[in-house]
Amino acid sequence: MLDLHRLTLLREVKLHGSMSAAARELSYSHSAISQQLALLEKETGVVLLEKVGRNVRLTPAGEELVRNTEAILVAVERAEADLATTHERPQGVVTLAAFTSISRSVMPVVLAELASQYPGLDVRLRREDPEQAVVQLMSRQVDAVISDAFPGTTVDYPSGIHSTVIGQDPVRGYLPRGISITQSDQLRDIRWVAEPSHSGSAQWALRICRERGFEPVIAHVSSDLLFHLRMVEHGLAAAFLPDMLVREAGSAITPSSWLPADQHRSIQFLVRSGSERSASLSVVRETLARLLAPAKDL
């Protein structure tokens, strides 16, 4: 019988792109993982890894074994979720990873309510970038990820991820404080602050600007949306900002009538496939969705 732990280690090498990266993420030594995978090759009787320069990659047989491992892990997740329903109330440790603005604004309220309503449930939070958070979810380092997605952008989650939209957050355009325009042509002369170009928010913002007939001058780039807000407040740049951030910062800036006002980002709750029925994850998801509702004053 194949060893599930060794199968999972092979999957980790696939997820992280190298044996060294997998070892680093799992706090293993490189040699420990290498020895375990050598034993897995002996168990299977086939070559699972091949050298490519100083790195390794999975052979076709290794890739196929990882695909089968994914199915096994989904079954394990489902079994664990079913077992958890035998408890009268959700309990145990649940680790969440979330993006910055929701971590600062909504999550303290969510965690306080969960602690009050479910004293046997120990919910722990990590502030993580979405891409890294998804890798941690697949690696079982976290149990759920709270992420966001923008209209017209595609998020390709790995197989084995179950996604639920739990809320929406309006995103509005703001001109630099103190700057006024009288016609749309003047938008092309405004300096902007944006997230890195590979991000979904930056791709969305670029498309919105082009639909309005201008190419934005991206003068500043940062993944810190609070920096974007401060640049607007100091009259240094325009930005698209989510309501969640503006409300949490207590800012008095007002959106521009020259930029779209009917755009929203979706807030998503990601778990490993098979665990979506977990009682503990369900109460976290439902509490978060309720507190994200537009009528709720956070």
Secondary structure, DSSP 8 states (H G I E B T S, - for coil): ---HHHHHHHHHHHHHSSHHHHHHHHT--HHHHHHHHHHHHHHHTS--EEEETTEEEE-HHHHHHHHHHHHHHHHHHHHHHHHHTTSSS--EEEEEEE-HHHHHHTHHHHHHHHHHH-TTEEEEEEE--HHHHHHHHHTTS-SEEEEEE-TT------TTEEEEEEEEEEEEEE--TT---SSGGGGGG-EEEE--TTSHHHHHHHHHHHHTT---EEEEE-S-HHHHHHHHHTTS-BEEEEHHHHHHHT------TTS---EEEEEEEEEETT-TT-HHHHHHHHHHHHHHSTT---
